[in-house]
Amino acid sequence: MIVSRPRRRLCAVLLAVAYLVPAEGHGQQPSATQVEPKPAPSFESLMELAGVLGEAHAARSACAGEDDQTWRGYMQQMLDLEGPSGSNRGALTSAFNQGYRRQIRITPSCSPETRAQEAAIAARGRALSDRIARDYLG
C-alpha cells in the first residue's frame, strides 16, 4: 500500500502543529525535547519504488494483457500523492518505464514462473513501501 490516508492525516497534524507551536513558543529557543517532523521519503526510495511498480506491471501484463492496469494505477496514485513536477515527475515515470522494459525482457510471455516473479516483485514492492512509510511516519 502506498502511503495515502496516513500521510494525509500526518500532513494535517503537521500543519496544525505548525500554526500552534510558533504562537506558544514565540521568542523561545527550541527545547531538546521537541521532536522535529520527519523529512519526506527520499527521492531515491521513490525512484526505486517506481521501478518496482514498472517491473510488476510488465509481469502482470505478460499474463493478463495490457488491459490490466493494476500496477500502473498504483504508480499513478504515487504520482498523485507525491505531486512531483517537472524533472522529478519525469524521473519517476522514467524509472517506472525502465523497470517495465527490464522485466519484459525477462518475462515476455506468461508462464508459471512469470506469475511467481510477479508475486516476488510485489513482495519486494510491499517491503519497500513499508520501509518508506516507516521512515516517513516513524
NUVEX-469908 format. One record per residue: residue in one letter; x, y, z of N, C-alpha, C in turn. Coordinates in nm, 4 decimals. Layout:
! residues N
[pt 'A'; [X; Y; Z]; [X; Y; Z]; [X; Y; Z]],
...
***
This chain:
! residues 138
[pt 'M'; [0.0844; -0.1178; 0.0000]; [0.0000; 0.0000; 0.0000]; [0.0883; 0.1232; 0.0000]],
[pt 'I'; [0.0569; 0.2147; -0.0832]; [0.1281; 0.3407; -0.0877]; [0.0683; 0.4312; 0.0189]],
[pt 'V'; [0.1519; 0.5094; 0.0811]; [0.1084; 0.5926; 0.1932]; [0.0042; 0.6919; 0.1430]],
[pt 'S'; [-0.1224; 0.6747; 0.1836]; [-0.2243; 0.7676; 0.1381]; [-0.2951; 0.8315; 0.2559]],
[pt 'R'; [-0.3894; 0.7625; 0.3173]; [-0.4651; 0.8215; 0.4278]; [-0.3752; 0.8608; 0.5442]],
[pt 'P'; [-0.2846; 0.7717; 0.5881]; [-0.1974; 0.8126; 0.6989]; [-0.1158; 0.9365; 0.6639]],
[pt 'R'; [-0.0715; 0.9468; 0.5409]; [0.0091; 1.0616; 0.5011]; [-0.0745; 1.1888; 0.5068]],
[pt 'R'; [-0.1987; 1.1816; 0.4584]; [-0.2854; 1.2992; 0.4631]; [-0.3113; 1.3412; 0.6069]],
[pt 'R'; [-0.3359; 1.2423; 0.6945]; [-0.3589; 1.2747; 0.8355]; [-0.2346; 1.3379; 0.8959]],
[pt 'L'; [-0.1182; 1.2812; 0.8643]; [0.0059; 1.3351; 0.9175]; [0.0262; 1.4784; 0.8705]],
[pt 'C'; [0.0008; 1.5046; 0.7437]; [0.0156; 1.6411; 0.6919]; [-0.0782; 1.7368; 0.7637]],
[pt 'A'; [-0.2019; 1.6943; 0.7880]; [-0.2974; 1.7797; 0.8591]; [-0.2488; 1.8083; 1.0005]],
[pt 'V'; [-0.1969; 1.7058; 1.0671]; [-0.1452; 1.7231; 1.2028]; [-0.0245; 1.8159; 1.2014]],
[pt 'L'; [0.0659; 1.7957; 1.1065]; [0.1850; 1.8806; 1.0985]; [0.1478; 2.0264; 1.0724]],
[pt 'L'; [0.0486; 2.0488; 0.9862]; [0.0046; 2.1863; 0.9612]; [-0.0557; 2.2485; 1.0862]],
[pt 'A'; [-0.1367; 2.1707; 1.1570]; [-0.1976; 2.2221; 1.2801]; [-0.0903; 2.2572; 1.3823]],
[pt 'V'; [0.0071; 2.1696; 1.3979]; [0.1155; 2.1946; 1.4930]; [0.1980; 2.3150; 1.4489]],
[pt 'A'; [0.2204; 2.3287; 1.3194]; [0.2992; 2.4412; 1.2691]; [0.2345; 2.5744; 1.3039]],
[pt 'Y'; [0.1035; 2.5784; 1.3051]; [0.0348; 2.7028; 1.3406]; [0.0314; 2.7258; 1.4912]],
[pt 'L'; [0.0324; 2.6189; 1.5696]; [0.0245; 2.6328; 1.7145]; [0.1596; 2.6591; 1.7797]],
[pt 'V'; [0.2622; 2.5906; 1.7358]; [0.3923; 2.5991; 1.8013]; [0.4488; 2.7406; 1.8012]],
[pt 'P'; [0.4500; 2.8146; 1.6900]; [0.5059; 2.9492; 1.6960]; [0.4313; 3.0398; 1.7935]],
[pt 'A'; [0.3006; 3.0257; 1.8047]; [0.2234; 3.1106; 1.8956]; [0.2600; 3.0818; 2.0402]],
[pt 'E'; [0.2779; 2.9556; 2.0752]; [0.3109; 2.9198; 2.2130]; [0.4567; 2.9459; 2.2451]],
[pt 'G'; [0.5444; 2.9227; 2.1490]; [0.6869; 2.9310; 2.1774]; [0.7529; 3.0533; 2.1199]],
[pt 'H'; [0.6768; 3.1552; 2.0878]; [0.7308; 3.2755; 2.0256]; [0.8426; 3.3346; 2.1111]],
[pt 'G'; [0.9591; 3.3527; 2.0493]; [1.0709; 3.4143; 2.1187]; [1.1510; 3.3190; 2.2050]],
[pt 'Q'; [1.1129; 3.1930; 2.2125]; [1.1856; 3.0968; 2.2951]; [1.2734; 3.0100; 2.2062]],
[pt 'Q'; [1.3819; 2.9634; 2.2628]; [1.4670; 2.8687; 2.1933]; [1.4005; 2.7317; 2.1973]],
[pt 'P'; [1.4124; 2.6516; 2.0903]; [1.3543; 2.5183; 2.0936]; [1.4197; 2.4341; 2.2022]],
[pt 'S'; [1.3390; 2.3579; 2.2717]; [1.3931; 2.2712; 2.3763]; [1.4461; 2.1430; 2.3144]],
[pt 'A'; [1.5291; 2.0750; 2.3904]; [1.5874; 1.9497; 2.3422]; [1.4825; 1.8406; 2.3293]],
[pt 'T'; [1.3683; 1.8571; 2.3952]; [1.2661; 1.7527; 2.3901]; [1.1699; 1.7689; 2.2736]],
[pt 'Q'; [1.1752; 1.8814; 2.2025]; [1.0869; 1.8986; 2.0878]; [1.1290; 1.8036; 1.9769]],
[pt 'V'; [1.0297; 1.7457; 1.9123]; [1.0559; 1.6489; 1.8058]; [1.0389; 1.7176; 1.6712]],
[pt 'E'; [1.1392; 1.7048; 1.5882]; [1.1327; 1.7604; 1.4539]; [1.0523; 1.6658; 1.3652]],
[pt 'P'; [0.9713; 1.7201; 1.2732]; [0.8984; 1.6321; 1.1818]; [0.9963; 1.5584; 1.0916]],
[pt 'K'; [0.9575; 1.4384; 1.0549]; [1.0432; 1.3584; 0.9669]; [1.0391; 1.4167; 0.8263]],
[pt 'P'; [1.1507; 1.4089; 0.7544]; [1.1505; 1.4567; 0.6163]; [1.0682; 1.3630; 0.5284]],
[pt 'A'; [1.0269; 1.4139; 0.4158]; [0.9530; 1.3317; 0.3197]; [1.0421; 1.2160; 0.2754]],
[pt 'P'; [0.9803; 1.1103; 0.2243]; [1.0607; 0.9968; 0.1782]; [1.1667; 1.0438; 0.0790]],
[pt 'S'; [1.2815; 0.9789; 0.0828]; [1.3879; 1.0189; -0.0083]; [1.3446; 0.9925; -0.1519]],
[pt 'F'; [1.3897; 1.0791; -0.2388]; [1.3535; 1.0657; -0.3794]; [1.4094; 0.9358; -0.4361]],
[pt 'E'; [1.5246; 0.8932; -0.3872]; [1.5836; 0.7680; -0.4344]; [1.4923; 0.6498; -0.4018]],
[pt 'S'; [1.4317; 0.6513; -0.2842]; [1.3389; 0.5441; -0.2471]; [1.2162; 0.5450; -0.3368]],
[pt 'L'; [1.1677; 0.6639; -0.3687]; [1.0523; 0.6736; -0.4584]; [1.0884; 0.6268; -0.5988]],
[pt 'M'; [1.2095; 0.6575; -0.6423]; [1.2560; 0.6098; -0.7734]; [1.2622; 0.4574; -0.7752]],
[pt 'E'; [1.3144; 0.4005; -0.6684]; [1.3227; 0.2548; -0.6588]; [1.1829; 0.1934; -0.6620]],
[pt 'L'; [1.0905; 0.2518; -0.5884]; [0.9537; 0.2008; -0.5871]; [0.8896; 0.2127; -0.7252]],
[pt 'A'; [0.9137; 0.3218; -0.7946]; [0.8605; 0.3385; -0.9299]; [0.9125; 0.2283; -1.0220]],
[pt 'G'; [1.0408; 0.1949; -1.0110]; [1.0976; 0.0870; -1.0914]; [1.0348; -0.0475; -1.0602]],
[pt 'V'; [1.0120; -0.0736; -0.9329]; [0.9484; -0.1991; -0.8912]; [0.8059; -0.2061; -0.9462]],
[pt 'L'; [0.7347; -0.0947; -0.9416]; [0.5987; -0.0927; -0.9964]; [0.6004; -0.1202; -1.1467]],
[pt 'G'; [0.6992; -0.0678; -1.2173]; [0.7136; -0.0959; -1.3603]; [0.7404; -0.2431; -1.3867]],
[pt 'E'; [0.8266; -0.3032; -1.3052]; [0.8548; -0.4465; -1.3192]; [0.7285; -0.5292; -1.2969]],
[pt 'A'; [0.6539; -0.4944; -1.1932]; [0.5309; -0.5675; -1.1627]; [0.4293; -0.5517; -1.2754]],
[pt 'H'; [0.4226; -0.4323; -1.3328]; [0.3298; -0.4086; -1.4438]; [0.3658; -0.4969; -1.5632]],
[pt 'A'; [0.4939; -0.5104; -1.5919]; [0.5371; -0.5947; -1.7036]; [0.5019; -0.7406; -1.6791]],
[pt 'A'; [0.5285; -0.7893; -1.5591]; [0.4979; -0.9293; -1.5281]; [0.3473; -0.9540; -1.5360]],
[pt 'R'; [0.2681; -0.8623; -1.4822]; [0.1221; -0.8780; -1.4867]; [0.0721; -0.8719; -1.6306]],
[pt 'S'; [0.1255; -0.7783; -1.7089]; [0.0822; -0.7624; -1.8480]; [0.1120; -0.8860; -1.9319]],
[pt 'A'; [0.2217; -0.9546; -1.9005]; [0.2571; -1.0749; -1.9758]; [0.1489; -1.1817; -1.9629]],
[pt 'C'; [0.0824; -1.1875; -1.8491]; [-0.0213; -1.2891; -1.8272]; [-0.1629; -1.2349; -1.8451]],
[pt 'A'; [-0.1881; -1.1149; -1.8000]; [-0.3249; -1.0620; -1.8009]; [-0.3524; -0.9723; -1.9212]],
[pt 'G'; [-0.2494; -0.9366; -1.9948]; [-0.2673; -0.8482; -2.1092]; [-0.2518; -0.7020; -2.0702]],
[pt 'E'; [-0.2379; -0.6193; -2.1716]; [-0.2158; -0.4756; -2.1499]; [-0.3371; -0.4046; -2.0920]],
[pt 'D'; [-0.4542; -0.4680; -2.0976]; [-0.5732; -0.4041; -2.0406]; [-0.5675; -0.3986; -1.8886]],
[pt 'D'; [-0.4895; -0.4862; -1.8273]; [-0.4773; -0.4861; -1.6812]; [-0.3797; -0.3752; -1.6415]],
[pt 'Q'; [-0.4326; -0.2740; -1.5780]; [-0.3535; -0.1565; -1.5410]; [-0.3328; -0.1456; -1.3900]],
[pt 'T'; [-0.3403; -0.2583; -1.3197]; [-0.3305; -0.2580; -1.1738]; [-0.2061; -0.1857; -1.1256]],
[pt 'W'; [-0.0900; -0.2289; -1.1711]; [0.0359; -0.1726; -1.1207]; [0.0590; -0.0313; -1.1728]],
[pt 'R'; [0.0174; -0.0053; -1.2943]; [0.0275; 0.1309; -1.3466]; [-0.0625; 0.2242; -1.2653]],
[pt 'G'; [-0.1764; 0.1727; -1.2223]; [-0.2658; 0.2509; -1.1365]; [-0.2000; 0.2872; -1.0047]],
[pt 'Y'; [-0.1247; 0.1922; -0.9461]; [-0.0523; 0.2224; -0.8221]; [0.0524; 0.3311; -0.8463]],
[pt 'M'; [0.1164; 0.3243; -0.9618]; [0.2151; 0.4272; -0.9961]; [0.1472; 0.5633; -1.0069]],
[pt 'Q'; [0.0310; 0.5662; -1.0711]; [-0.0417; 0.6923; -1.0850]; [-0.0820; 0.7471; -0.9483]],
[pt 'Q'; [-0.1227; 0.6584; -0.8580]; [-0.1569; 0.7014; -0.7220]; [-0.0357; 0.7640; -0.6531]],
[pt 'M'; [0.0799; 0.7010; -0.6707]; [0.2008; 0.7551; -0.6093]; [0.2308; 0.8940; -0.6659]],
[pt 'L'; [0.2191; 0.9089; -0.7977]; [0.2436; 1.0399; -0.8584]; [0.1435; 1.1432; -0.8071]],
[pt 'D'; [0.0184; 1.1027; -0.7941]; [-0.0839; 1.1950; -0.7447]; [-0.0560; 1.2367; -0.6002]],
[pt 'L'; [-0.0140; 1.1411; -0.5171]; [0.0125; 1.1711; -0.3762]; [0.1380; 1.2548; -0.3577]],
[pt 'E'; [0.2422; 1.2205; -0.4309]; [0.3681; 1.2929; -0.4164]; [0.3623; 1.4290; -0.4841]],
[pt 'G'; [0.2866; 1.4375; -0.5919]; [0.2735; 1.5644; -0.6629]; [0.4027; 1.6189; -0.7194]],
[pt 'P'; [0.4910; 1.5331; -0.7717]; [0.6155; 1.5869; -0.8260]; [0.5870; 1.6667; -0.9531]],
[pt 'S'; [0.6727; 1.7608; -0.9817]; [0.6555; 1.8383; -1.1037]; [0.7853; 1.8358; -1.1824]],
[pt 'G'; [0.7744; 1.8716; -1.3063]; [0.8914; 1.8865; -1.3909]; [0.9794; 1.7635; -1.3983]],
[pt 'S'; [1.1066; 1.7843; -1.3703]; [1.2040; 1.6769; -1.3872]; [1.1826; 1.5628; -1.2882]],
[pt 'N'; [1.1317; 1.5912; -1.1685]; [1.1078; 1.4828; -1.0727]; [0.9985; 1.3892; -1.1220]],
[pt 'R'; [0.8921; 1.4449; -1.1770]; [0.7847; 1.3619; -1.2317]; [0.8391; 1.2787; -1.3484]],
[pt 'G'; [0.9162; 1.3435; -1.4338]; [0.9757; 1.2731; -1.5469]; [1.0690; 1.1619; -1.5022]],
[pt 'A'; [1.1454; 1.1865; -1.3966]; [1.2384; 1.0855; -1.3458]; [1.1629; 0.9650; -1.2898]],
[pt 'L'; [1.0538; 0.9895; -1.2170]; [0.9746; 0.8782; -1.1631]; [0.9100; 0.7982; -1.2755]],
[pt 'T'; [0.8579; 0.8676; -1.3753]; [0.7974; 0.7997; -1.4901]; [0.9024; 0.7187; -1.5648]],
[pt 'S'; [1.0201; 0.7754; -1.5803]; [1.1295; 0.7052; -1.6471]; [1.1703; 0.5803; -1.5692]],
[pt 'A'; [1.1752; 0.5894; -1.4372]; [1.2098; 0.4727; -1.3546]; [1.1054; 0.3626; -1.3716]],
[pt 'F'; [0.9771; 0.3998; -1.3761]; [0.8704; 0.3022; -1.3998]; [0.8914; 0.2345; -1.5356]],
[pt 'N'; [0.9149; 0.3148; -1.6394]; [0.9326; 0.2604; -1.7742]; [1.0566; 0.1725; -1.7846]],
[pt 'Q'; [1.1638; 0.2108; -1.7176]; [1.2848; 0.1283; -1.7188]; [1.2602; -0.0048; -1.6496]],
[pt 'G'; [1.1881; -0.0017; -1.5371]; [1.1524; -0.1258; -1.4688]; [1.0682; -0.2149; -1.5574]],
[pt 'Y'; [0.9745; -0.1542; -1.6285]; [0.8891; -0.2293; -1.7210]; [0.9749; -0.2958; -1.8293]],
[pt 'R'; [1.0614; -0.2177; -1.8940]; [1.1448; -0.2727; -2.0021]; [1.2395; -0.3816; -1.9515]],
[pt 'R'; [1.2949; -0.3604; -1.8348]; [1.3859; -0.4598; -1.7763]; [1.3123; -0.5922; -1.7552]],
[pt 'Q'; [1.1924; -0.5857; -1.6999]; [1.1176; -0.7073; -1.6687]; [1.0600; -0.7730; -1.7934]],
[pt 'I'; [1.0160; -0.6959; -1.8907]; [0.9550; -0.7543; -2.0101]; [1.0585; -0.8339; -2.0899]],
[pt 'R'; [1.1863; -0.7971; -2.0764]; [1.2924; -0.8764; -2.1415]; [1.3070; -1.0124; -2.0733]],
[pt 'I'; [1.2813; -1.0161; -1.9433]; [1.2934; -1.1405; -1.8671]; [1.1704; -1.2276; -1.8858]],
[pt 'T'; [1.0527; -1.1659; -1.8881]; [0.9269; -1.2411; -1.8970]; [0.8404; -1.1878; -2.0107]],
[pt 'P'; [0.8775; -1.2179; -2.1356]; [0.7991; -1.1660; -2.2478]; [0.6639; -1.2359; -2.2658]],
[pt 'S'; [0.6490; -1.3536; -2.2056]; [0.5224; -1.4264; -2.2181]; [0.4851; -1.4872; -2.0833]],
[pt 'C'; [0.3599; -1.5308; -2.0748]; [0.3085; -1.5831; -1.9486]; [0.3525; -1.7275; -1.9254]],
[pt 'S'; [0.3916; -1.7545; -1.8038]; [0.4269; -1.8899; -1.7613]; [0.4074; -1.8949; -1.6099]],
[pt 'P'; [0.4127; -2.0137; -1.5519]; [0.4052; -2.0196; -1.4056]; [0.5166; -1.9376; -1.3391]],
[pt 'E'; [0.6336; -1.9345; -1.4024]; [0.7438; -1.8557; -1.3480]; [0.7121; -1.7055; -1.3507]],
[pt 'T'; [0.6411; -1.6631; -1.4553]; [0.6038; -1.5220; -1.4653]; [0.5151; -1.4819; -1.3485]],
[pt 'R'; [0.4183; -1.5671; -1.3173]; [0.3284; -1.5382; -1.2046]; [0.4062; -1.5370; -1.0723]],
[pt 'A'; [0.5009; -1.6289; -1.0593]; [0.5837; -1.6320; -0.9378]; [0.6705; -1.5066; -0.9300]],
[pt 'Q'; [0.7218; -1.4629; -1.0440]; [0.8031; -1.3410; -1.0450]; [0.7197; -1.2195; -1.0067]],
[pt 'E'; [0.5952; -1.2135; -1.0554]; [0.5103; -1.1005; -1.0170]; [0.4884; -1.0991; -0.8660]],
[pt 'A'; [0.4649; -1.2173; -0.8089]; [0.4449; -1.2250; -0.6635]; [0.5707; -1.1806; -0.5887]],
[pt 'A'; [0.6877; -1.2217; -0.6376]; [0.8132; -1.1822; -0.5730]; [0.8365; -1.0314; -0.5865]],
[pt 'I'; [0.8058; -0.9773; -0.7030]; [0.8205; -0.8330; -0.7242]; [0.7245; -0.7570; -0.6331]],
[pt 'A'; [0.6013; -0.8075; -0.6228]; [0.5020; -0.7433; -0.5357]; [0.5495; -0.7440; -0.3906]],
[pt 'A'; [0.6081; -0.8549; -0.3473]; [0.6598; -0.8629; -0.2099]; [0.7734; -0.7625; -0.1894]],
[pt 'R'; [0.8582; -0.7484; -0.2899]; [0.9669; -0.6508; -0.2819]; [0.9109; -0.5082; -0.2746]],
[pt 'G'; [0.8085; -0.4814; -0.3534]; [0.7444; -0.3504; -0.3508]; [0.6767; -0.3223; -0.2181]],
[pt 'R'; [0.6143; -0.4252; -0.1614]; [0.5483; -0.4104; -0.0305]; [0.6521; -0.3764; 0.0763]],
[pt 'A'; [0.7634; -0.4492; 0.0757]; [0.8688; -0.4238; 0.1746]; [0.9245; -0.2820; 0.1588]],
[pt 'L'; [0.9433; -0.2403; 0.0356]; [0.9957; -0.1061; 0.0099]; [0.8961; 0.0008; 0.0542]],
[pt 'S'; [0.7691; -0.0169; 0.0207]; [0.6703; 0.0841; 0.0606]; [0.6521; 0.0858; 0.2120]],
[pt 'D'; [0.6623; -0.0315; 0.2765]; [0.6569; -0.0350; 0.4233]; [0.7746; 0.0412; 0.4839]],
[pt 'R'; [0.8929; 0.0242; 0.4249]; [1.0116; 0.0950; 0.4742]; [0.9963; 0.2460; 0.4558]],
[pt 'I'; [0.9444; 0.2862; 0.3399]; [0.9230; 0.4286; 0.3150]; [0.8243; 0.4849; 0.4166]],
[pt 'A'; [0.7159; 0.4124; 0.4393]; [0.6147; 0.4582; 0.5356]; [0.6727; 0.4645; 0.6765]],
[pt 'R'; [0.7492; 0.3632; 0.7138]; [0.8097; 0.3593; 0.8477]; [0.9074; 0.4755; 0.8652]],
[pt 'D'; [0.9892; 0.5009; 0.7641]; [1.0849; 0.6114; 0.7715]; [1.0130; 0.7455; 0.7780]],
[pt 'Y'; [0.9040; 0.7578; 0.7063]; [0.8326; 0.8850; 0.6997]; [0.7414; 0.9068; 0.8196]],
[pt 'L'; [0.6696; 0.8017; 0.8567]; [0.5713; 0.8159; 0.9639]; [0.6280; 0.7849; 1.1012]],
[pt 'G'; [0.7453; 0.7266; 1.1040]; [0.8096; 0.6974; 1.2322]; [0.7665; 0.5720; 1.2847]],
***
